[in-house]
Each structure stands twice: as C-alpha cells, then as structure tokens.
C-alpha cells in the first residue's frame, strides 16, 4: 500500500469512527456527514466508482 492509499484508509477509518459516534449519540446530521465523507473516500480509492477497479 502506498502513502496515498494509507492516508485514504485512515480517512475512511476516521469517517467510520465518526459515524459510529454520531449514531450512538443519536445525531442524524453527524451520521449523514460521516457517511458522505466515507463514501467520498471510497469513491476516490476505487478510481471513481463504488465497484472498484
């Protein structure tokens, strides 16, 4: 895994942690924001698709 992939993986993991925290705290706006961040990172990591390359 190169440095960019490592950074992206850390961003994705952080978004999952934020999503978890927002769900437990019952903050729908925070959960939606974390999910959007996660999906954006996954989209970028997969070369512009949710299905991978």
Secondary structure, 3 states (H helix, E strand, C coil): CCHHHHHHHHHHHHHHHHHHHHHHCCCHHHHHHHHHHHHHHHHHHCCCCCCCC
